[in-house]
Structure formats: structure tokens, C-alpha cells
């Protein structure tokens, strides 16, 4: 029986590999092919501990790469969220009167924050917005004393938080009116409007049920709420 002649490697290719072994070592597909070839040559009764170790290291590398991609994605999302909040805050500084401020809340804020509805609730003893503000009745909601706390807590005996994120609120029609049927999630930002002033509440409504939920971070929204408080205090002073 004539032995099978050994395969001959092209001289130029052989020279490249000898000069730069990384061409092979850094190529995962080639390395897998080489390991598979040696496994076949050994047969099925031989356990290669080095091969097992390499396999585990490869799995670990895959997990690290997945984690790395997740961290980068989270960092990108955080940066995008930060830029969005900064744009919103800068836009809130532009108005020169309260009517212009409400116009920003109504027309600009939904687009900047990528939400579908914005409502500003102010507890007051008056039953309707002041003179000249009737055109903003779909964004400025006057409410009786105690309404905000009850809305945020859904009437439950618990301390209401500065920021509340949730997917469903059974009382949402009290704020969103006819639009309530479309609201699937909301962010409630409680506003401290200063000493001897009744509180306020900014409600961001979304038709996406996953846009706001209680597992999300609230740092950026807390910063935005603080900026909004200071802006509103100028007009209430």
C-alpha cells in the first residue's frame, strides 16, 4: 500500500506564516480548523486537556465580548439621554414670559424628550388657568390641594417619590383627559416650587408601554425636574 504523500505548503505562504505566526493565531476560524484536525487525528479515546482549556477560554472570551458590547451600548444610551436632557433644559431657559414657557412645554418638549404628551399640573385654589392662558388648557392643569400626592401614589398610604416611573396609572384621565386612552406609560416629576407655594407636577406620557418603568434610573429626570422647578419659580415669583 503506497503511503499518502505529505501535503506541501506553498513556499511563499510558508514564509509568511513563519515570519508572522499571528496570521494563524489571530484567526479564530483557522485555529478552530487546526484544533478539529488534530482531534480527528488522535481519535475519540484521547482527552486533550489543552483543547478543553482553550474551549473554556474561548467561551469566556465570548462572554467578555458580549459584556463589552453591552457596556458600550449602555454608555451610548446614557450619553444620548444626557444630551437630550441638556437640550430640554436649555430650551426652557429661552422664554421671556409664562405664556412662551407654556408654549415650549406644549410644542417643543415632547419632541426633545421623545414623548407623546406633556402635562404641567399646578395645585391652586383657582378653578381654571389665569387670564390669557386658556389656550394652554391642554398642557396646564389646575388641581385642588392634595391632588398631586394622591395622583402619584394612586391614593395609597405611602410616601410619594420625587420621580415616579410606571407603565399604567388608573387615574391618568384626570391629567390627560381625552388622550388618556392612548397613554401606556408615564413619568411623574414632582416639583417643589418654593416656600409657601403649592407643589407642581410634570407628567410625561408615552404611547409606548416600555418607555417608562420602575426599573429605570432616574438621575437625569431628577436633574431635569430641578431645572424645571427653578424655571417655574421665576414666573410664580
C-alpha positions in Angstrom: 0.0 0.0 0.0 1.5 3.3 -1.1 1.7 5.9 1.7 -0.1 9.1 1.2 2.4 11.9 0.4 2.6 14.7 2.9 0.8 17.9 1.8 3.2 20.5 0.5 2.7 24.1 1.7 3.4 26.8 -0.8 6.9 28.3 -0.1 5.6 31.9 -0.1 2.7 31.1 2.2 5.0 29.1 4.5 7.4 32.1 4.7 4.6 34.4 5.6 3.4 32.2 8.4 7.0 31.7 9.8 7.6 35.5 9.7 4.2 36.3 11.2 2.5 33.4 13.1 -0.2 35.8 14.2 -1.8 35.4 10.8 -2.9 32.0 12.0 -3.1 32.5 15.8 -5.3 35.6 15.5 -7.7 33.9 13.1 -10.4 32.1 15.1 -11.7 30.1 12.1 -8.2 28.8 11.2 -7.4 27.9 14.8 -10.7 26.0 15.1 -10.0 24.1 11.9 -6.5 23.2 13.1 -7.8 22.0 16.5 -10.5 20.0 14.8 -8.0 18.4 12.5 -5.7 17.3 15.4 -8.8 16.0 17.3 -9.7 13.8 14.3 -6.1 12.5 14.0 -6.0 11.5 17.7 -9.3 9.6 17.6 -12.1 9.6 20.1 -10.4 7.9 23.0 -7.9 10.6 23.8 -8.8 13.6 26.0 -7.0 16.8 25.2 -6.9 18.9 28.4 -5.3 21.8 26.5 -8.1 21.7 24.0 -10.7 21.7 26.8 -9.0 24.7 28.4 -8.9 26.5 25.1 -12.6 25.9 24.6 -13.4 27.3 28.0 -11.2 30.3 27.4 -12.9 30.8 24.1 -16.3 30.7 25.8 -15.1 33.2 28.4 -13.8 35.5 25.7 -17.2 35.4 24.0 -18.9 36.4 27.3 -16.4 39.2 27.9 -17.1 40.5 24.3 -20.8 40.4 25.0 -20.4 42.3 28.2 -18.1 44.8 26.5 -20.7 45.4 23.8 -23.4 45.8 26.5 -21.3 48.3 28.4 -20.7 50.4 25.3 -24.4 50.3 24.4 -25.3 51.4 27.9 -22.8 54.2 27.8 -24.0 55.4 24.5 -27.7 55.4 25.7 -26.6 57.3 28.8 -24.8 59.9 26.7 -27.7 60.2 24.3 -30.1 60.7 27.3 -27.8 63.3 28.9 -27.7 65.3 25.6 -31.5 65.1 25.3 -32.0 66.5 28.9 -29.4 69.2 28.3 -31.3 70.3 25.2 -34.6 70.4 27.1 -33.1 72.5 29.9 -31.5 75.0 27.5 -34.9 75.3 25.7 -36.6 76.0 29.0 -34.3 79.0 29.5 -35.4 80.8 26.3 -38.9 82.0 27.1 -39.3 85.6 28.3 -42.8 85.2 29.8 -45.0 82.5 31.2 -47.1 82.1 28.0 -43.9 81.4 26.0 -42.8 79.0 28.7 -46.1 77.0 28.4 -45.7 77.1 24.6 -42.3 75.4 25.0 -43.8 72.7 27.2 -46.6 72.1 24.7 -44.8 72.3 21.4 -41.1 71.7 22.0 -40.7 69.5 25.0 -42.5 66.4 23.6 -40.2 66.4 20.5 -37.0 66.9 22.5 -37.8 64.3 25.2 -39.3 61.9 22.6 -42.6 61.6 24.5 -46.2 61.9 23.2 -47.8 64.1 25.8 -46.7 66.7 28.4 -48.8 68.0 31.2 -47.9 70.5 33.9 -50.1 70.2 37.0 -50.2 73.1 39.5 -52.2 72.9 42.7 -54.1 76.0 43.1 -57.2 77.4 44.7 -58.5 78.7 41.4 -60.7 76.5 39.2 -59.2 77.5 35.9 -55.9 78.9 34.4 -55.4 82.6 34.7 -56.4 85.2 32.1 -54.7 84.6 28.7 -53.7 81.1 29.5 -56.9 79.3 28.2 -55.1 78.3 25.0 -52.8 76.1 27.1 -55.5 74.2 28.9 -54.3 71.0 27.3 -50.9 71.4 28.9 -51.5 73.4 32.1 -53.8 71.5 34.5 -55.0 73.3 37.7 -55.7 71.0 40.5 -57.0 71.2 44.1 -54.7 70.9 47.1 -53.6 67.3 47.7 -54.3 66.2 44.2 -50.6 65.6 43.2 -49.8 63.4 46.1 -52.9 61.3 45.5 -52.1 61.0 41.8 -48.5 60.0 42.3 -49.4 57.4 44.9 -52.7 56.2 43.3 -54.3 57.1 46.6 -52.3 54.6 48.6 -50.9 55.3 52.0 -47.2 55.6 51.0 -44.6 58.3 50.6 -44.6 59.7 47.1 -41.2 59.9 45.5 -39.6 62.8 43.6 -39.7 60.7 40.3 -42.2 58.0 39.6 -42.0 55.8 36.5 -44.8 53.4 35.7 -46.5 51.7 32.9 -50.1 52.1 33.9 -52.0 54.5 36.0 -55.7 54.0 36.5 -56.2 57.7 37.2 -54.4 59.0 34.2 -57.6 60.5 32.7 -57.6 63.1 35.5 -54.5 64.6 33.9 -54.6 63.6 30.2 -58.3 63.9 29.6 -59.4 62.5 26.2 -55.8 61.5 25.4 -55.7 59.1 28.4 -56.8 56.2 26.3 -53.5 56.3 24.4 -51.2 56.5 27.5 -49.4 53.3 28.2 -46.6 54.6 30.5 -45.7 57.8 32.2 -43.1 59.7 34.2 -44.2 61.8 37.1 -41.8 64.6 38.2 -42.9 66.2 41.4 -41.9 69.9 41.6 -41.1 71.9 44.7 -42.0 75.5 43.7 -40.6 77.2 46.8 -41.6 78.1 50.3 -45.3 78.9 50.8 -46.0 77.7 47.3 -48.2 74.7 46.4 -46.4 71.9 44.6 -46.4 71.1 40.9 -46.1 68.0 38.8 -44.8 67.5 35.3 -46.2 64.3 33.7 -44.6 62.9 30.6 -47.0 60.4 28.8 -46.0 57.9 26.2 -47.9 55.5 24.0 -45.1 53.1 24.3 -45.7 50.8 27.4 -41.9 50.2 27.7 -40.7 53.8 27.6 -41.1 54.3 31.4 -41.0 51.6 34.1 -39.9 51.5 37.7 -36.6 49.6 37.0 -35.1 52.5 35.1 -32.7 55.0 36.6 -34.0 58.5 37.5 -30.8 60.6 37.8 -31.3 62.5 34.6 -35.0 63.1 35.2 -34.2 64.3 38.7 -31.8 66.9 37.2 -34.4 67.9 34.7 -37.1 68.3 37.5 -34.7 70.5 39.5 -34.1 72.7 36.4 -37.8 72.9 35.7 -38.6 73.9 39.3 -36.2 76.9 39.1 -37.6 78.0 35.8 -41.2 77.9 37.1 -40.3 79.8 40.2 -39.3 82.8 38.1 -42.8 83.0 36.8 -44.5 82.4 40.1 -42.4 84.9 42.0 
